[in-house]
């Protein structure tokens, strides 16, 4: 049976989570990891003697030559690692945000596509059963023509004033509510509705952070007249864990969805669906597809298995692959939001 050699670069919270998930795949052999923490590497080596550990990602790649890597470092290292892997002909799964530069994101997606390497960004909500179902309904026209939407995301990631320096407190290293959370919101809108043509009215506020935004709001505009609003707050202590909500209004009704349930209001019964006129409720237990290994949510396993299966097959598997091109589209919107906010402040 075919097997792929895989390595993980960055063994923080996400690296360890991804290690536990992808290690359950029957056709994946994790051969090496790299991290800057000697304590982490010593523990891994102690309990997994066969695992090769490195403090330098280039040394890991050069000495173990994996078929694929998972990149879980802080975002400001993504570009260099992905570029080096591409030059070596290695398939890459890169955690979000893809890069911190539109130019770098575009360069990477062009490089990987030219070489025909599997490339995927970790926008995990694309693999959530509720959001996938919402996309199917929008694309098949259940709601009619989409006129307006509202998308929100909340968490208590930063719930008190900063007491020290960390990468989350610096935009140049990928910190701030935009890079941490708004990218998820933007990618989901790109996935479910389509990529907006324009960003306007961006506002950013600080609550506890000194150098990055804790809240952001913006308006997303499409050439066909559809308009949506975005609001993200990573300092909302009323949320125990991140929550992503979308409300979509169309000419035939509206849809409200989060990670766990969906409510649909229809002006008339839906042909081909067992949905009545008025409100209909769908829970994730009605739609979810089981996964072989569970950590944090089915979508986390589904996205990594999707990547591994794509590498094994040598081609993109299924319709929900989140490619580097998708990562570029999201990064471009992030760039537009920052520019819109800065230009508005100059005018004020």
C-alpha angles and dihedrals in degrees: 000000000000116000132190125215109226135187133192122216112200119029102202123118095305094040092055091045092051091045092057092048102044091042087068093061108106094219099046125091114190102213103170147004135194132205138151092235112093090193091057093047093047091053093048092048092048095054098032105038093176092059116101113220130199139177092208122060094207091056089049092053096043096047102038101027097203122199090230140009135204113216115210103158125121108290097254089069096050098089097052094045095047092046093051091048091050091052088055093048096249125150114235139209107189124192119234139301088053096210138332094241133061090213092053092045091052092046092052096047090050092047095050094044091050091053094042093235122155109254128181137170121214100244089143098183089075086072096049112113095226096050092043090053091047090054092051091052093049093047094048091050100247090146095039117227112357110239106166140001140183124206126187138174128189136182141151094235092132109030103154139031117288115265099179144009121281135157090254089064095056124070092203089063095045101270128142135071093280096058095034100045117355089066088064090051094047094047091051091052090049088050100044104032107012138261112307118237097216143019120210141164097030116179128183129189137186121220106163104350122091102203107020137050122266094188132033135178130181145161121240117206131196128200090235091063098260113137131189138184126220127202126176129176122175093178099065107122092190088078118076093194135007115295125193118195131183130186117190124188122198139168091264099043142296140278131211117193141169132164093287111033146012132212120197126191113196128190089211135012111281118247110231093017132083090234121127130212109280126019124002125179126207122185127203088246087063094056111020122119115216120246128209095240129025127211121150093335143341090261093064092058093040094055094050094044087049090055094046093047090049090053091047092050094040092231142069110286119212132344101285101068110136102212132191086259088060088048089052092051090054093045090052090056091048089053090050091051093052091046092048091051094046093046091050091052091050090053091049 
